[in-house]
Amino acid sequence: MARPPRVKSLTVKEGERLNIDCFPNFDRSGSVIGMRKLYYGNNALLVRCGSYIYNVSSEPEIYNSAK
């Protein structure tokens, strides 16, 4: 079984520039494994920005530009 993509990080300033707040999100204290399992799927592209983790699967270039 393939490993899911890791959660990458963006600075708050970069997130604002990319308008990341329009994507589905959950609090960083939430379970990444649980959210993937219940809502997003194992291959979801997740990015941590500030206090939230965003699902940017619909815009993979954001995930690819993150560290």
CHARMM internal coordinates of N, CA and C (Angstrom, degrees):
IC EDIT
DIST 1 N 1 CA 1.4497
DIST 1 CA 1 C 1.5323
ANGL 1 N 1 CA 1 C 109.16
DIST 1 C 2 N 1.3142
ANGL 1 CA 1 C 2 N 116.33
DIHE 1 N 1 CA 1 C 2 N 132.14
DIST 2 N 2 CA 1.4577
ANGL 1 C 2 N 2 CA 121.51
DIHE 1 CA 1 C 2 N 2 CA -177.59
DIST 2 CA 2 C 1.5243
ANGL 2 N 2 CA 2 C 110.79
DIHE 1 C 2 N 2 CA 2 C -73.90
DIST 2 C 3 N 1.2975
ANGL 2 CA 2 C 3 N 114.64
DIHE 2 N 2 CA 2 C 3 N 145.12
DIST 3 N 3 CA 1.4573
ANGL 2 C 3 N 3 CA 121.07
DIHE 2 CA 2 C 3 N 3 CA 177.59
DIST 3 CA 3 C 1.5231
ANGL 3 N 3 CA 3 C 110.12
DIHE 2 C 3 N 3 CA 3 C -73.86
DIST 3 C 4 N 1.3354
ANGL 3 CA 3 C 4 N 118.57
DIHE 3 N 3 CA 3 C 4 N 141.52
DIST 4 N 4 CA 1.4713
ANGL 3 C 4 N 4 CA 119.94
DIHE 3 CA 3 C 4 N 4 CA 177.52
DIST 4 CA 4 C 1.5215
ANGL 4 N 4 CA 4 C 110.55
DIHE 3 C 4 N 4 CA 4 C -69.71
DIST 4 C 5 N 1.3263
ANGL 4 CA 4 C 5 N 117.20
DIHE 4 N 4 CA 4 C 5 N 155.52
DIST 5 N 5 CA 1.4695
ANGL 4 C 5 N 5 CA 119.59
DIHE 4 CA 4 C 5 N 5 CA 176.96
DIST 5 CA 5 C 1.5255
ANGL 5 N 5 CA 5 C 110.38
DIHE 4 C 5 N 5 CA 5 C -61.03
DIST 5 C 6 N 1.3146
ANGL 5 CA 5 C 6 N 116.50
DIHE 5 N 5 CA 5 C 6 N 145.86
DIST 6 N 6 CA 1.4554
ANGL 5 C 6 N 6 CA 119.70
DIHE 5 CA 5 C 6 N 6 CA -178.92
DIST 6 CA 6 C 1.5321
ANGL 6 N 6 CA 6 C 110.95
DIHE 5 C 6 N 6 CA 6 C -76.23
DIST 6 C 7 N 1.3034
ANGL 6 CA 6 C 7 N 116.35
DIHE 6 N 6 CA 6 C 7 N 163.31
DIST 7 N 7 CA 1.4581
ANGL 6 C 7 N 7 CA 122.18
DIHE 6 CA 6 C 7 N 7 CA 176.64
DIST 7 CA 7 C 1.5181
ANGL 7 N 7 CA 7 C 107.16
DIHE 6 C 7 N 7 CA 7 C -83.77
DIST 7 C 8 N 1.3271
ANGL 7 CA 7 C 8 N 116.72
DIHE 7 N 7 CA 7 C 8 N 124.22
DIST 8 N 8 CA 1.4624
ANGL 7 C 8 N 8 CA 121.30
DIHE 7 CA 7 C 8 N 8 CA 178.25
DIST 8 CA 8 C 1.5185
ANGL 8 N 8 CA 8 C 109.57
DIHE 7 C 8 N 8 CA 8 C -99.82
DIST 8 C 9 N 1.3382
ANGL 8 CA 8 C 9 N 117.08
DIHE 8 N 8 CA 8 C 9 N 171.33
DIST 9 N 9 CA 1.4634
ANGL 8 C 9 N 9 CA 121.69
DIHE 8 CA 8 C 9 N 9 CA -176.55
DIST 9 CA 9 C 1.5187
ANGL 9 N 9 CA 9 C 112.14
DIHE 8 C 9 N 9 CA 9 C -123.12
DIST 9 C 10 N 1.3261
ANGL 9 CA 9 C 10 N 114.41
DIHE 9 N 9 CA 9 C 10 N 147.32
DIST 10 N 10 CA 1.4627
ANGL 9 C 10 N 10 CA 122.73
DIHE 9 CA 9 C 10 N 10 CA 172.76
DIST 10 CA 10 C 1.5225
ANGL 10 N 10 CA 10 C 107.94
DIHE 9 C 10 N 10 CA 10 C -128.59
DIST 10 C 11 N 1.3192
ANGL 10 CA 10 C 11 N 116.58
DIHE 10 N 10 CA 10 C 11 N 149.39
DIST 11 N 11 CA 1.4618
ANGL 10 C 11 N 11 CA 119.49
DIHE 10 CA 10 C 11 N 11 CA 172.09
DIST 11 CA 11 C 1.5262
ANGL 11 N 11 CA 11 C 108.04
DIHE 10 C 11 N 11 CA 11 C -72.44
DIST 11 C 12 N 1.3114
ANGL 11 CA 11 C 12 N 116.23
DIHE 11 N 11 CA 11 C 12 N 157.84
DIST 12 N 12 CA 1.4638
ANGL 11 C 12 N 12 CA 120.65
DIHE 11 CA 11 C 12 N 12 CA 178.66
DIST 12 CA 12 C 1.5215
ANGL 12 N 12 CA 12 C 110.14
DIHE 11 C 12 N 12 CA 12 C -60.59
DIST 12 C 13 N 1.3123
ANGL 12 CA 12 C 13 N 116.28
DIHE 12 N 12 CA 12 C 13 N -40.26
DIST 13 N 13 CA 1.4688
ANGL 12 C 13 N 13 CA 120.61
DIHE 12 CA 12 C 13 N 13 CA -179.50
DIST 13 CA 13 C 1.5347
ANGL 13 N 13 CA 13 C 110.99
DIHE 12 C 13 N 13 CA 13 C -62.51
DIST 13 C 14 N 1.3224
ANGL 13 CA 13 C 14 N 116.45
DIHE 13 N 13 CA 13 C 14 N -43.37
DIST 14 N 14 CA 1.4667
ANGL 13 C 14 N 14 CA 120.86
DIHE 13 CA 13 C 14 N 14 CA 178.38
DIST 14 CA 14 C 1.5312
ANGL 14 N 14 CA 14 C 110.50
DIHE 13 C 14 N 14 CA 14 C -66.61
DIST 14 C 15 N 1.3354
ANGL 14 CA 14 C 15 N 116.89
DIHE 14 N 14 CA 14 C 15 N -39.11
DIST 15 N 15 CA 1.4617
ANGL 14 C 15 N 15 CA 121.06
DIHE 14 CA 14 C 15 N 15 CA 177.25
DIST 15 CA 15 C 1.5175
ANGL 15 N 15 CA 15 C 112.18
DIHE 14 C 15 N 15 CA 15 C -61.71
DIST 15 C 16 N 1.3248
ANGL 15 CA 15 C 16 N 116.84
DIHE 15 N 15 CA 15 C 16 N -40.95
DIST 16 N 16 CA 1.4641
ANGL 15 C 16 N 16 CA 120.70
DIHE 15 CA 15 C 16 N 16 CA 176.97
DIST 16 CA 16 C 1.5196
ANGL 16 N 16 CA 16 C 110.94
DIHE 15 C 16 N 16 CA 16 C -64.25
DIST 16 C 17 N 1.3197
ANGL 16 CA 16 C 17 N 116.87
DIHE 16 N 16 CA 16 C 17 N -40.66
DIST 17 N 17 CA 1.4627
ANGL 16 C 17 N 17 CA 121.09
DIHE 16 CA 16 C 17 N 17 CA 179.59
DIST 17 CA 17 C 1.5333
ANGL 17 N 17 CA 17 C 111.08
DIHE 16 C 17 N 17 CA 17 C -63.23
DIST 17 C 18 N 1.3280
ANGL 17 CA 17 C 18 N 116.34
DIHE 17 N 17 CA 17 C 18 N -36.58
DIST 18 N 18 CA 1.4646
ANGL 17 C 18 N 18 CA 121.43
DIHE 17 CA 17 C 18 N 18 CA -178.94
DIST 18 CA 18 C 1.5283
ANGL 18 N 18 CA 18 C 112.91
DIHE 17 C 18 N 18 CA 18 C -87.55
DIST 18 C 19 N 1.3414
ANGL 18 CA 18 C 19 N 116.84
DIHE 18 N 18 CA 18 C 19 N 0.21
DIST 19 N 19 CA 1.4608
ANGL 18 C 19 N 19 CA 122.17
DIHE 18 CA 18 C 19 N 19 CA -179.58
DIST 19 CA 19 C 1.5285
ANGL 19 N 19 CA 19 C 111.19
DIHE 18 C 19 N 19 CA 19 C 56.65
DIST 19 C 20 N 1.3347
ANGL 19 CA 19 C 20 N 115.44
DIHE 19 N 19 CA 19 C 20 N 46.96
DIST 20 N 20 CA 1.4650
ANGL 19 C 20 N 20 CA 121.62
DIHE 19 CA 19 C 20 N 20 CA -174.17
DIST 20 CA 20 C 1.5324
ANGL 20 N 20 CA 20 C 112.63
DIHE 19 C 20 N 20 CA 20 C -69.61
DIST 20 C 21 N 1.3225
ANGL 20 CA 20 C 21 N 118.10
DIHE 20 N 20 CA 20 C 21 N -18.59
DIST 21 N 21 CA 1.4675
ANGL 20 C 21 N 21 CA 119.73
DIHE 20 CA 20 C 21 N 21 CA -176.95
DIST 21 CA 21 C 1.5278
ANGL 21 N 21 CA 21 C 113.77
DIHE 20 C 21 N 21 CA 21 C -69.09
DIST 21 C 22 N 1.3260
ANGL 21 CA 21 C 22 N 118.46
DIHE 21 N 21 CA 21 C 22 N -6.21
DIST 22 N 22 CA 1.4653
ANGL 21 C 22 N 22 CA 120.66
DIHE 21 CA 21 C 22 N 22 CA 177.47
DIST 22 CA 22 C 1.5305
ANGL 22 N 22 CA 22 C 112.30
DIHE 21 C 22 N 22 CA 22 C -86.05
DIST 22 C 23 N 1.3275
ANGL 22 CA 22 C 23 N 117.93
DIHE 22 N 22 CA 22 C 23 N -3.29
DIST 23 N 23 CA 1.4623
ANGL 22 C 23 N 23 CA 122.02
DIHE 22 CA 22 C 23 N 23 CA -179.67
DIST 23 CA 23 C 1.5261
ANGL 23 N 23 CA 23 C 110.68
DIHE 22 C 23 N 23 CA 23 C -94.38
DIST 23 C 24 N 1.3551
ANGL 23 CA 23 C 24 N 117.47
DIHE 23 N 23 CA 23 C 24 N 154.40
DIST 24 N 24 CA 1.4691
ANGL 23 C 24 N 24 CA 120.18
DIHE 23 CA 23 C 24 N 24 CA 175.99
DIST 24 CA 24 C 1.5270
ANGL 24 N 24 CA 24 C 109.90
DIHE 23 C 24 N 24 CA 24 C -59.34
DIST 24 C 25 N 1.3402
ANGL 24 CA 24 C 25 N 116.25
DIHE 24 N 24 CA 24 C 25 N 142.01
DIST 25 N 25 CA 1.4628
ANGL 24 C 25 N 25 CA 118.92
DIHE 24 CA 24 C 25 N 25 CA -176.46
DIST 25 CA 25 C 1.5146
ANGL 25 N 25 CA 25 C 111.77
DIHE 24 C 25 N 25 CA 25 C -147.19
DIST 25 C 26 N 1.3259
ANGL 25 CA 25 C 26 N 114.90
DIHE 25 N 25 CA 25 C 26 N 167.80
DIST 26 N 26 CA 1.4523
ANGL 25 C 26 N 26 CA 122.73
DIHE 25 CA 25 C 26 N 26 CA 172.47
DIST 26 CA 26 C 1.5134
ANGL 26 N 26 CA 26 C 108.19
DIHE 25 C 26 N 26 CA 26 C -148.01
DIST 26 C 27 N 1.3388
ANGL 26 CA 26 C 27 N 116.10
DIHE 26 N 26 CA 26 C 27 N 160.64
DIST 27 N 27 CA 1.4566
ANGL 26 C 27 N 27 CA 121.90
DIHE 26 CA 26 C 27 N 27 CA -177.06
DIST 27 CA 27 C 1.5282
ANGL 27 N 27 CA 27 C 110.81
DIHE 26 C 27 N 27 CA 27 C -64.24
DIST 27 C 28 N 1.3163
ANGL 27 CA 27 C 28 N 116.78
DIHE 27 N 27 CA 27 C 28 N 145.79
DIST 28 N 28 CA 1.4666
ANGL 27 C 28 N 28 CA 120.90
DIHE 27 CA 27 C 28 N 28 CA -177.54
DIST 28 CA 28 C 1.5205
ANGL 28 N 28 CA 28 C 112.95
DIHE 27 C 28 N 28 CA 28 C -63.29
DIST 28 C 29 N 1.3437
ANGL 28 CA 28 C 29 N 117.72
DIHE 28 N 28 CA 28 C 29 N -18.47
DIST 29 N 29 CA 1.4597
ANGL 28 C 29 N 29 CA 120.23
DIHE 28 CA 28 C 29 N 29 CA 177.53
DIST 29 CA 29 C 1.5313
ANGL 29 N 29 CA 29 C 111.58
DIHE 28 C 29 N 29 CA 29 C -81.03
DIST 29 C 30 N 1.3313
ANGL 29 CA 29 C 30 N 117.33
DIHE 29 N 29 CA 29 C 30 N -7.57
DIST 30 N 30 CA 1.4621
ANGL 29 C 30 N 30 CA 121.41
DIHE 29 CA 29 C 30 N 30 CA 178.61
DIST 30 CA 30 C 1.5231
ANGL 30 N 30 CA 30 C 111.35
DIHE 29 C 30 N 30 CA 30 C -74.37
DIST 30 C 31 N 1.2980
ANGL 30 CA 30 C 31 N 115.81
DIHE 30 N 30 CA 30 C 31 N 168.59
DIST 31 N 31 CA 1.4535
ANGL 30 C 31 N 31 CA 122.04
DIHE 30 CA 30 C 31 N 31 CA -177.61
DIST 31 CA 31 C 1.5252
ANGL 31 N 31 CA 31 C 111.21
DIHE 30 C 31 N 31 CA 31 C -87.51
DIST 31 C 32 N 1.3211
ANGL 31 CA 31 C 32 N 116.62
DIHE 31 N 31 CA 31 C 32 N 115.57
DIST 32 N 32 CA 1.4621
ANGL 31 C 32 N 32 CA 121.44
DIHE 31 CA 31 C 32 N 32 CA 177.40
DIST 32 CA 32 C 1.5273
ANGL 32 N 32 CA 32 C 109.69
DIHE 31 C 32 N 32 CA 32 C -62.70
DIST 32 C 33 N 1.3162
ANGL 32 CA 32 C 33 N 116.74
DIHE 32 N 32 CA 32 C 33 N -43.84
DIST 33 N 33 CA 1.4638
ANGL 32 C 33 N 33 CA 121.12
DIHE 32 CA 32 C 33 N 33 CA -179.80
DIST 33 CA 33 C 1.5232
ANGL 33 N 33 CA 33 C 109.96
DIHE 32 C 33 N 33 CA 33 C -61.90
DIST 33 C 34 N 1.3220
ANGL 33 CA 33 C 34 N 117.17
DIHE 33 N 33 CA 33 C 34 N -44.27
DIST 34 N 34 CA 1.4583
ANGL 33 C 34 N 34 CA 121.41
DIHE 33 CA 33 C 34 N 34 CA 179.83
DIST 34 CA 34 C 1.5155
ANGL 34 N 34 CA 34 C 112.71
DIHE 33 C 34 N 34 CA 34 C -64.31
DIST 34 C 35 N 1.3209
ANGL 34 CA 34 C 35 N 117.41
DIHE 34 N 34 CA 34 C 35 N -43.03
DIST 35 N 35 CA 1.4673
ANGL 34 C 35 N 35 CA 120.53
DIHE 34 CA 34 C 35 N 35 CA -179.94
DIST 35 CA 35 C 1.5228
ANGL 35 N 35 CA 35 C 110.90
DIHE 34 C 35 N 35 CA 35 C -66.12
DIST 35 C 36 N 1.3269
ANGL 35 CA 35 C 36 N 116.75
DIHE 35 N 35 CA 35 C 36 N -38.46
DIST 36 N 36 CA 1.4626
ANGL 35 C 36 N 36 CA 119.35
DIHE 35 CA 35 C 36 N 36 CA 176.48
DIST 36 CA 36 C 1.5240
ANGL 36 N 36 CA 36 C 110.27
DIHE 35 C 36 N 36 CA 36 C -64.64
DIST 36 C 37 N 1.3141
ANGL 36 CA 36 C 37 N 115.65
DIHE 36 N 36 CA 36 C 37 N -44.44
DIST 37 N 37 CA 1.4609
ANGL 36 C 37 N 37 CA 121.01
DIHE 36 CA 36 C 37 N 37 CA -176.27
DIST 37 CA 37 C 1.5339
ANGL 37 N 37 CA 37 C 111.63
DIHE 36 C 37 N 37 CA 37 C -66.63
DIST 37 C 38 N 1.3301
ANGL 37 CA 37 C 38 N 117.27
DIHE 37 N 37 CA 37 C 38 N -43.46
DIST 38 N 38 CA 1.4582
ANGL 37 C 38 N 38 CA 120.82
DIHE 37 CA 37 C 38 N 38 CA -174.10
DIST 38 CA 38 C 1.5287
ANGL 38 N 38 CA 38 C 114.86
DIHE 37 C 38 N 38 CA 38 C -88.67
DIST 38 C 39 N 1.3360
ANGL 38 CA 38 C 39 N 118.13
DIHE 38 N 38 CA 38 C 39 N -31.58
DIST 39 N 39 CA 1.4619
ANGL 38 C 39 N 39 CA 119.62
DIHE 38 CA 38 C 39 N 39 CA -169.98
DIST 39 CA 39 C 1.5312
ANGL 39 N 39 CA 39 C 115.80
DIHE 38 C 39 N 39 CA 39 C -125.62
DIST 39 C 40 N 1.3262
ANGL 39 CA 39 C 40 N 117.23
DIHE 39 N 39 CA 39 C 40 N -49.79
DIST 40 N 40 CA 1.4576
ANGL 39 C 40 N 40 CA 120.19
DIHE 39 CA 39 C 40 N 40 CA -167.18
DIST 40 CA 40 C 1.5139
ANGL 40 N 40 CA 40 C 115.30
DIHE 39 C 40 N 40 CA 40 C -95.05
DIST 40 C 41 N 1.2889
ANGL 40 CA 40 C 41 N 119.14
DIHE 40 N 40 CA 40 C 41 N -23.43
DIST 41 N 41 CA 1.4623
ANGL 40 C 41 N 41 CA 121.80
DIHE 40 CA 40 C 41 N 41 CA -175.51
DIST 41 CA 41 C 1.5175
ANGL 41 N 41 CA 41 C 110.64
DIHE 40 C 41 N 41 CA 41 C 94.33
DIST 41 C 42 N 1.3116
ANGL 41 CA 41 C 42 N 115.78
DIHE 41 N 41 CA 41 C 42 N 157.25
DIST 42 N 42 CA 1.4623
ANGL 41 C 42 N 42 CA 121.80
DIHE 41 CA 41 C 42 N 42 CA -174.10
DIST 42 CA 42 C 1.5276
ANGL 42 N 42 CA 42 C 113.27
DIHE 41 C 42 N 42 CA 42 C -67.26
DIST 42 C 43 N 1.3117
ANGL 42 CA 42 C 43 N 118.43
DIHE 42 N 42 CA 42 C 43 N -23.58
DIST 43 N 43 CA 1.4621
ANGL 42 C 43 N 43 CA 120.88
DIHE 42 CA 42 C 43 N 43 CA -177.43
DIST 43 CA 43 C 1.5257
ANGL 43 N 43 CA 43 C 113.54
DIHE 42 C 43 N 43 CA 43 C -98.93
DIST 43 C 44 N 1.3318
ANGL 43 CA 43 C 44 N 117.34
DIHE 43 N 43 CA 43 C 44 N 15.28
DIST 44 N 44 CA 1.4641
ANGL 43 C 44 N 44 CA 121.12
DIHE 43 CA 43 C 44 N 44 CA 179.83
DIST 44 CA 44 C 1.5238
ANGL 44 N 44 CA 44 C 110.45
DIHE 43 C 44 N 44 CA 44 C -62.12
DIST 44 C 45 N 1.3095
ANGL 44 CA 44 C 45 N 115.59
DIHE 44 N 44 CA 44 C 45 N 141.39
DIST 45 N 45 CA 1.4656
ANGL 44 C 45 N 45 CA 122.12
DIHE 44 CA 44 C 45 N 45 CA 177.38
DIST 45 CA 45 C 1.5297
ANGL 45 N 45 CA 45 C 107.37
DIHE 44 C 45 N 45 CA 45 C -96.15
DIST 45 C 46 N 1.3255
ANGL 45 CA 45 C 46 N 116.32
DIHE 45 N 45 CA 45 C 46 N 108.56
DIST 46 N 46 CA 1.4609
ANGL 45 C 46 N 46 CA 122.27
DIHE 45 CA 45 C 46 N 46 CA -174.98
DIST 46 CA 46 C 1.5234
ANGL 46 N 46 CA 46 C 110.98
DIHE 45 C 46 N 46 CA 46 C -110.63
DIST 46 C 47 N 1.3445
ANGL 46 CA 46 C 47 N 114.56
DIHE 46 N 46 CA 46 C 47 N 138.40
DIST 47 N 47 CA 1.4672
ANGL 46 C 47 N 47 CA 121.48
DIHE 46 CA 46 C 47 N 47 CA -178.92
DIST 47 CA 47 C 1.5208
ANGL 47 N 47 CA 47 C 108.33
DIHE 46 C 47 N 47 CA 47 C -129.59
DIST 47 C 48 N 1.3288
ANGL 47 CA 47 C 48 N 116.88
DIHE 47 N 47 CA 47 C 48 N 128.32
DIST 48 N 48 CA 1.4671
ANGL 47 C 48 N 48 CA 122.41
DIHE 47 CA 47 C 48 N 48 CA 175.87
DIST 48 CA 48 C 1.5258
ANGL 48 N 48 CA 48 C 108.23
DIHE 47 C 48 N 48 CA 48 C -89.05
DIST 48 C 49 N 1.3383
ANGL 48 CA 48 C 49 N 114.91
DIHE 48 N 48 CA 48 C 49 N 128.53
DIST 49 N 49 CA 1.4604
ANGL 48 C 49 N 49 CA 120.87
DIHE 48 CA 48 C 49 N 49 CA 178.19
DIST 49 CA 49 C 1.5182
ANGL 49 N 49 CA 49 C 107.67
DIHE 48 C 49 N 49 CA 49 C -143.49
DIST 49 C 50 N 1.3188
ANGL 49 CA 49 C 50 N 116.86
DIHE 49 N 49 CA 49 C 50 N 114.55
DIST 50 N 50 CA 1.4595
ANGL 49 C 50 N 50 CA 120.32
DIHE 49 CA 49 C 50 N 50 CA -176.95
DIST 50 CA 50 C 1.5167
ANGL 50 N 50 CA 50 C 110.51
DIHE 49 C 50 N 50 CA 50 C 65.65
DIST 50 C 51 N 1.3296
ANGL 50 CA 50 C 51 N 116.99
DIHE 50 N 50 CA 50 C 51 N -128.15
DIST 51 N 51 CA 1.4637
ANGL 50 C 51 N 51 CA 122.31
DIHE 50 CA 50 C 51 N 51 CA -177.07
DIST 51 CA 51 C 1.5267
ANGL 51 N 51 CA 51 C 113.20
DIHE 50 C 51 N 51 CA 51 C -95.12
DIST 51 C 52 N 1.3191
ANGL 51 CA 51 C 52 N 118.05
DIHE 51 N 51 CA 51 C 52 N 10.09
DIST 52 N 52 CA 1.4547
ANGL 51 C 52 N 52 CA 120.49
DIHE 51 CA 51 C 52 N 52 CA -176.12
DIST 52 CA 52 C 1.5222
ANGL 52 N 52 CA 52 C 111.81
DIHE 51 C 52 N 52 CA 52 C -131.04
DIST 52 C 53 N 1.3126
ANGL 52 CA 52 C 53 N 114.57
DIHE 52 N 52 CA 52 C 53 N 159.46
DIST 53 N 53 CA 1.4601
ANGL 52 C 53 N 53 CA 122.30
DIHE 52 CA 52 C 53 N 53 CA 173.65
DIST 53 CA 53 C 1.5195
ANGL 53 N 53 CA 53 C 106.44
DIHE 52 C 53 N 53 CA 53 C -116.57
DIST 53 C 54 N 1.3151
ANGL 53 CA 53 C 54 N 116.56
DIHE 53 N 53 CA 53 C 54 N 126.36
DIST 54 N 54 CA 1.4611
ANGL 53 C 54 N 54 CA 122.54
DIHE 53 CA 53 C 54 N 54 CA -174.38
DIST 54 CA 54 C 1.5174
ANGL 54 N 54 CA 54 C 110.86
DIHE 53 C 54 N 54 CA 54 C -109.29
DIST 54 C 55 N 1.3324
ANGL 54 CA 54 C 55 N 116.02
DIHE 54 N 54 CA 54 C 55 N 143.66
DIST 55 N 55 CA 1.4562
ANGL 54 C 55 N 55 CA 122.53
DIHE 54 CA 54 C 55 N 55 CA 174.52
DIST 55 CA 55 C 1.5309
ANGL 55 N 55 CA 55 C 107.29
DIHE 54 C 55 N 55 CA 55 C -93.56
DIST 55 C 56 N 1.3303
ANGL 55 CA 55 C 56 N 116.85
DIHE 55 N 55 CA 55 C 56 N 105.73
DIST 56 N 56 CA 1.4643
ANGL 55 C 56 N 56 CA 121.38
DIHE 55 CA 55 C 56 N 56 CA -177.30
DIST 56 CA 56 C 1.5255
ANGL 56 N 56 CA 56 C 111.35
DIHE 55 C 56 N 56 CA 56 C -107.58
DIST 56 C 57 N 1.3207
ANGL 56 CA 56 C 57 N 117.42
DIHE 56 N 56 CA 56 C 57 N 28.85
DIST 57 N 57 CA 1.4637
ANGL 56 C 57 N 57 CA 121.52
DIHE 56 CA 56 C 57 N 57 CA -177.92
DIST 57 CA 57 C 1.5261
ANGL 57 N 57 CA 57 C 112.91
DIHE 56 C 57 N 57 CA 57 C -58.79
DIST 57 C 58 N 1.3307
ANGL 57 CA 57 C 58 N 117.36
DIHE 57 N 57 CA 57 C 58 N -30.18
DIST 58 N 58 CA 1.4640
ANGL 57 C 58 N 58 CA 120.23
DIHE 57 CA 57 C 58 N 58 CA 179.80
DIST 58 CA 58 C 1.5279
ANGL 58 N 58 CA 58 C 112.32
DIHE 57 C 58 N 58 CA 58 C -75.17
DIST 58 C 59 N 1.3342
ANGL 58 CA 58 C 59 N 117.80
DIHE 58 N 58 CA 58 C 59 N -14.03
DIST 59 N 59 CA 1.4738
ANGL 58 C 59 N 59 CA 123.38
DIHE 58 CA 58 C 59 N 59 CA 178.56
DIST 59 CA 59 C 1.5299
ANGL 59 N 59 CA 59 C 108.63
DIHE 58 C 59 N 59 CA 59 C -132.28
DIST 59 C 60 N 1.3374
ANGL 59 CA 59 C 60 N 118.57
DIHE 59 N 59 CA 59 C 60 N 73.46
DIST 60 N 60 CA 1.4756
ANGL 59 C 60 N 60 CA 120.60
DIHE 59 CA 59 C 60 N 60 CA -175.20
DIST 60 CA 60 C 1.5229
ANGL 60 N 60 CA 60 C 114.49
DIHE 59 C 60 N 60 CA 60 C -60.23
DIST 60 C 61 N 1.3304
ANGL 60 CA 60 C 61 N 117.98
DIHE 60 N 60 CA 60 C 61 N -20.73
DIST 61 N 61 CA 1.4704
ANGL 60 C 61 N 61 CA 118.71
DIHE 60 CA 60 C 61 N 61 CA 178.73
DIST 61 CA 61 C 1.5218
ANGL 61 N 61 CA 61 C 111.71
DIHE 60 C 61 N 61 CA 61 C -65.60
DIST 61 C 62 N 1.3357
ANGL 61 CA 61 C 62 N 118.34
DIHE 61 N 61 CA 61 C 62 N -28.41
DIST 62 N 62 CA 1.4620
ANGL 61 C 62 N 62 CA 120.75
DIHE 61 CA 61 C 62 N 62 CA 175.39
DIST 62 CA 62 C 1.5315
ANGL 62 N 62 CA 62 C 109.29
DIHE 61 C 62 N 62 CA 62 C -66.01
DIST 62 C 63 N 1.3274
ANGL 62 CA 62 C 63 N 116.65
DIHE 62 N 62 CA 62 C 63 N -45.55
DIST 63 N 63 CA 1.4688
ANGL 62 C 63 N 63 CA 120.48
DIHE 62 CA 62 C 63 N 63 CA 178.77
DIST 63 CA 63 C 1.5201
ANGL 63 N 63 CA 63 C 110.10
DIHE 62 C 63 N 63 CA 63 C -61.75
DIST 63 C 64 N 1.3226
ANGL 63 CA 63 C 64 N 117.79
DIHE 63 N 63 CA 63 C 64 N -42.99
DIST 64 N 64 CA 1.4587
ANGL 63 C 64 N 64 CA 121.67
DIHE 63 CA 63 C 64 N 64 CA -177.80
DIST 64 CA 64 C 1.5208
ANGL 64 N 64 CA 64 C 112.40
DIHE 63 C 64 N 64 CA 64 C -68.09
DIST 64 C 65 N 1.3204
ANGL 64 CA 64 C 65 N 118.69
DIHE 64 N 64 CA 64 C 65 N -26.06
DIST 65 N 65 CA 1.4614
ANGL 64 C 65 N 65 CA 121.36
DIHE 64 CA 64 C 65 N 65 CA -179.97
DIST 65 CA 65 C 1.5302
ANGL 65 N 65 CA 65 C 112.01
DIHE 64 C 65 N 65 CA 65 C -84.85
DIST 65 C 66 N 1.3327
ANGL 65 CA 65 C 66 N 117.89
DIHE 65 N 65 CA 65 C 66 N -15.82
DIST 66 N 66 CA 1.4655
ANGL 65 C 66 N 66 CA 122.02
DIHE 65 CA 65 C 66 N 66 CA -178.68
DIST 66 CA 66 C 1.5235
ANGL 66 N 66 CA 66 C 110.24
DIHE 65 C 66 N 66 CA 66 C -77.64
DIST 66 C 67 N 1.3299
ANGL 66 CA 66 C 67 N 115.52
DIHE 66 N 66 CA 66 C 67 N 160.63
DIST 67 N 67 CA 1.4703
ANGL 66 C 67 N 67 CA 121.61
DIHE 66 CA 66 C 67 N 67 CA -179.91
DIST 67 CA 67 C 1.5087
ANGL 67 N 67 CA 67 C 110.50
DIHE 66 C 67 N 67 CA 67 C -88.31
END
COOR INIT
IC SEED 1 N 1 CA 1 C
IC BUILD
